[in-house]
Amino acid sequence: MDKKLICGTVAAGMLLVTSAIGAHSAQSVPAAVNLDTTAAIETALKEVPGTVHKTELERENGRMIYEIEIVTADGQEMEVEIDAETGAILKIEADDDSYGGNSHGSAG
């Protein structure tokens, strides 16, 4: 009788541990990445023509985001953020400093 009680307690404990591990694993799964790096770069270059300087895939607010830095023909550095799941462009912004430290003032 004691043997049955011990086996039942051990089985219940193993079930709880297995459930806890499964719940933790589900929480640590990264957000979906449907867009590969090449497709993200192509999308960014359609919006901002130039040369890709840097590409990063990061998690922001639970979403996977590509951050792509592009240097335009006139030396301006731009950053394009793209949602890695949907391919939607989230943000396009100019960097305050131009690439390589060149500044372009107005001619006059």
Helices and strands as residue ranges (DSSP letters): H 2-27, H 37-47, E 51-60, E 63-71, E 77-83, E 89-94, G 99-101
